[in-house]
Amino acid sequence: MIRVLIPALLLVPALGAAGCSGASAPPSPTSAVPAALSAPEAAFVEQARRIAPALVGSDERVATRGANTCSLLTDGRPQSQVVDTAIKRFSSGSYSVTRDEAEQLVEAARGTVCAES
């Protein structure tokens, strides 16, 4: 029994030294996958894509635009100004959000991402 333990004990320092060589492991590459959306952000994106299916941009970008709409609402801007800004914010070179869609997007933001803060 002692014969078996002695060779095993001799391996332990060798294994430990291999793991403690002072060289750190190479950094793991950063993921290109964006952080997950919060539940309110995901709810907003889902509603926004239903309101205006042709919206351009990633889900993260759409969620950010919704959250940016909240700042106008909390600043006490008039509803017409918030809607006008939403038209500009959510439109792109290939798609223009209508006034009706913008009004719905503002309400969707109010009920999701704005309620989060």
Sequence and secondary structure as in RCSB ss.txt:
>XXXX:A:sequence
MIRVLIPALLLVPALGAAGCSGASAPPSPTSAVPAALSAPEAAFVEQARRIAPALVGSDERVATRGANTCSLLTD
GRPQSQVVDTAIKRFSSGSYSVTRDEAEQLVEAARGTVCAES
>XXXX:A:secstr
 HHHHHHHHHHHHHHHHHHTSS         SS     HHHHHHHHHHHHH TT  S HHHHHHHHHHHHHHHHT
T  HHHHHHHHHHHH  SS    HHHHHHHHHHHHHTHHHH 
